[in-house]
Amino acid sequence: MRGEGGLSLPRLEQLAKALDLEITVRRRSKKGRILGEPVEILGLSVRTQNCLTQQASRPIRTIRQLTICSEDVVAAIPNSGPTVVKEIREKLAQHGFA
């Protein structure tokens, strides 16, 4: 397991001990873990995936990128529309993003 800056957990523990610091290791939530994953893991239709990854002026490839886009931005993508927006909203909700 690597922390910030590429340090392993044992090395971080050594440094903390040398500096007389206490460290706490927290696991990321399921939502936090999937933010960097590709949109393909959401199980979107081919049309919706193509809209996001190929039709958009700035391709939306990760779930993080998708969650920060407004519905208006998604609806403005060529070949997109209310059906695509609805599908994305439903798939994100299934993964805990409301």
Buried (B, 14 or more C-beta within 10 A) or exposed (E): EEEEEEBEEEEBBEEEEEEEEEEEEEEEEEEEEBBEBBBEEBEBEEBBBBBBBEBBEEEBBBBBBBBEBEEEBBEEBEEBBEEBBEBBBEBBEEBEBE
